[in-house]
Amino acid sequence: MIIPLNIVLLKKYFETIPRELEEAALIDGCSRLGMLKRIIIPLSMPGFAIAAVLSFRFSWNEFVLPMALTSPDSAVFEVALFQFISINRIEWGYLTADITIIIIPVLVLMLSFE
């Protein structure tokens, strides 16, 4: 579900790169592949970073789709946490330990962008 959003986001971002830069690179003797490698890709890195962060965030917070499509043996973290909650009891020890483990990748990602 994030792919259409990323396509629209990156399309709009690529449209903001001035066409004159591409034309100047071609006039200076750069090939189309060289222009892509030396000009377009470096200028589009912020757009790729935003798309990566949004993809990570939306896929990390997904609960309903994995809950419906996976079995208990192959569940993702968010669905696996759900097994510690029942009508009569909540396993607080296991739940907090697993949540602490789940938070680590998010913290590493957020601190790397700081």
N, C-alpha and C positions, 0 to 999 in steps of 0.2 A: 504494500500500500504506500510505501515511501518512494518507490521508483517514479511514479508520475510527478510527485512534488519535486524530487531532485531534478528531473528532466526540465521542468518549467523553470526552476530556480537557476540551473546552470545555463539554460538557453538565454534567459534574461541577463545573466551575468556576462556571457560571451558577447551579447549585443552591446554592452557598455565599453568593450575594448575598442579603441578607435581604429577604424579601417585604414587610416593614414599610416599607422605603424606597420601594418602588413604590406601596404604598398611600398613604403620606404625600404623595408627589408628586401622585397623583391627587386627594387631598383638597385640596391647595393649589391646584388648578386647572390642573395641567399635563396636556396631552393625552398619549395613549399614545406618539405619535411624539416629543413633547418629552421624555417620561420616558425613552424609549430613548436619545435624543440627549444629554440632560443628566446622566443618572444611570447607566443600565446600561452604556453603551459606555465611559465613563471608568473605571468600576469594573472592567470586564473587560479592560482593556488589558494587565495582567500575564499573563493567560491567553492573549491573542492573541500576546504576545511569546514565550511559551514554545512555543506551537504553531508560530510562524514559525521559531524556532531549531531545533526538532525536524524540521520539514519540510526546512529547508535542510540540516541535517546528514545526514538519511537520503537525500535525493536526491543530495547531493554525493558520498556514499560508495558509491553504487550502481555496481556493475560488471557483474554477471552479466546483468541484464536488457538494458542497452544493448549488451552484447557479443553477445547472441543476436539482438537485433531491429534493429540498425543495420548499414549497410554501411560499409566502410572510408572511403568518401567523406564520409559524414555522421556520423562517430563523435563521441562526447563526449570530453572531455579524458582521462578515465581509460582509455578504450578506445584512444584515439590513442597514449597512452604505451606501450601494449603492443606497438606496432609496432617500438619501439626495442630490444626484447628478442627474441633468437633463440636457437637451440640453440648456435650457434658463437660468438656475439659479443653483447655489450651495448654499445650506443652511449651511454657515460656522459655525454659532453658534451651531446648533445641531450636526454637524459633529465633531467639535473639542471637544464638551462635551462628545460625545460617544467614541471618540478615547481616551480621558483621562480615561474613565471608563474601556476601553478594555486594556489599558496598565498596569493597577494595578496588575492583576494576573502575568503577565510576570515579572514585577519588583519584586514582592514578591518572585517568583521562582528564579530569578537571584541573588537576595540579599541573599537568603537562601543558595546558593552554594558558596558564597564568603568567 
